[in-house]
Amino acid sequence: MSPDTRSIREAWLSIPSPGQVGAGLERFTGQRMERILATVAAIGSTALGAQALLAAVTGISAVDAARVGMMVLVFGPLLWMIIACATARLIKPACGTFAVVYVVALLLWPVVVDPLSRAPSSQPWIFFLVNIAVIAAMLAFKIRLQIVWALGLPFVYGYVRLVEGDFLRDFWITTAFDVSFTLILGMVIISLGWMFRQVAAGVDEARARAVETYAAAAAASAAEEERVAMSALMHDSVLAALIAAERARTERERDLAVAMSREALTRLANTEASIAQEGSDEPVSRPQIVAELRRTLSEQGLDAVVEERGVAADVPGKVARAMVLAARQAIGNALAHAGGRGLHVIADSATADELTLTILDAGPGFDPDAIGEDRLGIRASIVARMAAVAGTSEIRTDADGTAVVLGWRAT
């Protein structure tokens, strides 16, 4: 395959389809905000986790299975949470695991705590992770569970701490201070997370409304421009071609009328695009056309089959472009008016220099004569477009469905 042919094929496959532009931007600000929250959580968890680990290692008086198991139970999920937040992978499972495991560790704390380290004046190492568990809940759970964790964890810690100190008076004073501090900080964390997410959601919603408004205005402007252009075209080119055809008497005059008619149909089919956008006459293979139609169906969310029959065939680039655009219009009509029921596309080539595209659906059909004069979906986008490249178009419709047949044969 020559470099020019390869470049032409790559350019053909990169033609944008409807619905492709703007995909994936609906929650751009929300996704950025979630990434920022996860990064901040990773930094904070690393700092407080290192502090808790240092306190746990230096404060242990005797190494036994219970104390080592407690440290593994807490710091294992915490490490997973930090890595997940730093890499933006599996954030919710990791944070949810740590949030639940930390509650279990708190409930087991009085059983495994070192009796010699029960001093009311100093907090145990597990205290440093109370608000880290709240942050984990903020990243993993819905807002109601976030509030439950922010309100419940400080009191669970307080109760466990009092059980550890046998409910002595000195423990009540220090525990009340710790509970109030973690309770206020936890609610601040949840409130800030909720506020930042609401702001991001508002920005995304405003962007979506702005894009929708702009698209509607652009569509209305384009429709009006097309209507004006069509009016001028009908008045100038088409009317002149009809007059020339009516007055043709000699063979030369008839050939001139045919040329004028073809030029008018070409302009009619390409009113929405300049001649430079029609594409070249470099041959395009049938598999490329089939791939483009399959991409169109996929982007429309349609689970339809594009079937290839007959022999391999190549068509000129302008013809391929016109057939793809006309087929897209037929697919869009089948989706809009038949709900995509029974949609089936057939690409058939009896010889190497011809191609037929058939778009079938199982909709209720329609009356072609009842289509308004201002509806250009069939007249301009299918019939005129195919006529402009010396192709054919046929629409067969009844109560059992509709078949749009697009054909081209080299002359």
GIDA-V10226 format. One record per backbone hydrogen bond with DSSP energy under -1.0 kcal/mol. NH is the residue of the N-H (numbers start at 1). CO is the residue of the C=O. Records with the same first field share a line. If there is no record, write none. Layout:
BEGIN
NH: CO  CO
END
This chain:
BEGIN
6: 2
7: 3
8: 4
9: 5
10: 6
11: 7
12: 8
13: 9
15: 12
20: 17
23: 20
25: 22
28: 25
31: 27
32: 28
33: 29
34: 30
35: 31
36: 32
37: 33
38: 34
39: 35
40: 36
41: 37
42: 38
43: 39
44: 40
45: 41
46: 42
47: 43
48: 44
49: 45
50: 46
51: 47
52: 48
53: 49
54: 50
55: 51
56: 52
57: 53
58: 54
59: 55
68: 64
69: 65
70: 66
71: 67
72: 68
73: 69
74: 70
75: 71
76: 72
78: 74
79: 75
80: 76
81: 77
82: 78
83: 79
84: 80
85: 81
86: 82
87: 83
88: 84
89: 84
94: 90
95: 91
96: 92
97: 93
98: 94
99: 95
100: 96
101: 97
102: 98
103: 99
104: 100
105: 101
106: 102
107: 103
108: 104
111: 108
112: 108
113: 109
117: 114
118: 115
119: 117
122: 119
127: 124
129: 126
130: 127
133: 129
134: 130
135: 131
136: 132
137: 133
138: 134
139: 135
140: 136
141: 137
146: 142
147: 143
148: 144
149: 145
150: 146
151: 147
152: 148
153: 149
156: 152
157: 153
158: 154
159: 155
160: 156
161: 157
162: 158
163: 159
164: 160
165: 161
166: 163
167: 162
168: 165
172: 168
173: 169
174: 170
175: 171
176: 172
177: 173
178: 174
179: 175
180: 176
181: 177
182: 178
183: 179
184: 180
185: 181
186: 182
187: 183
188: 184
189: 185
190: 186
191: 187
192: 188
193: 189
194: 190
195: 191
196: 192
197: 193
198: 194
199: 195
200: 196
201: 197
202: 198
203: 199
204: 200
205: 201
206: 202
207: 203
208: 204
209: 205
210: 206
211: 207
212: 208
213: 209
214: 210
215: 211
216: 212
217: 213
218: 214
219: 215
220: 216
221: 217
222: 218
223: 219
224: 220
225: 221
226: 222
227: 223
228: 224
229: 225
230: 226
231: 227
232: 228
233: 229
234: 230
235: 231
236: 232
238: 233
239: 234
240: 236
241: 237
242: 238
243: 239
244: 240
245: 241
246: 242
247: 243
254: 250
255: 251
256: 252
257: 253
258: 254
259: 255
260: 256
261: 257
262: 258
263: 259
264: 260
265: 261
266: 262
267: 263
268: 264
269: 265
270: 266
273: 270
277: 274
278: 275
284: 315
286: 313
289: 285
290: 286
291: 287
292: 288
293: 289
294: 290
295: 291
296: 292
297: 293
298: 294
299: 295
300: 296
301: 298
302: 297
304: 302
307: 345
309: 347
311: 349
314: 352
315: 284
320: 316
321: 317
322: 318
323: 319
324: 320
325: 321
326: 322
327: 323
328: 324
329: 325
330: 326
331: 327
332: 328
333: 329
334: 330
335: 331
336: 332
337: 333
338: 334
340: 334
341: 338
343: 340
344: 360
345: 305
346: 358
347: 307
348: 356
349: 309
355: 408
356: 348
357: 406
358: 346
359: 404
360: 344
361: 402
362: 341
370: 367
371: 368
375: 372
380: 376
381: 376
382: 378
383: 378
384: 379
385: 380
386: 382
387: 383
388: 384
390: 387
391: 386
392: 407
394: 405
396: 403
398: 401
401: 398
402: 361
403: 396
404: 359
405: 394
406: 357
407: 392
408: 355
410: 353
END
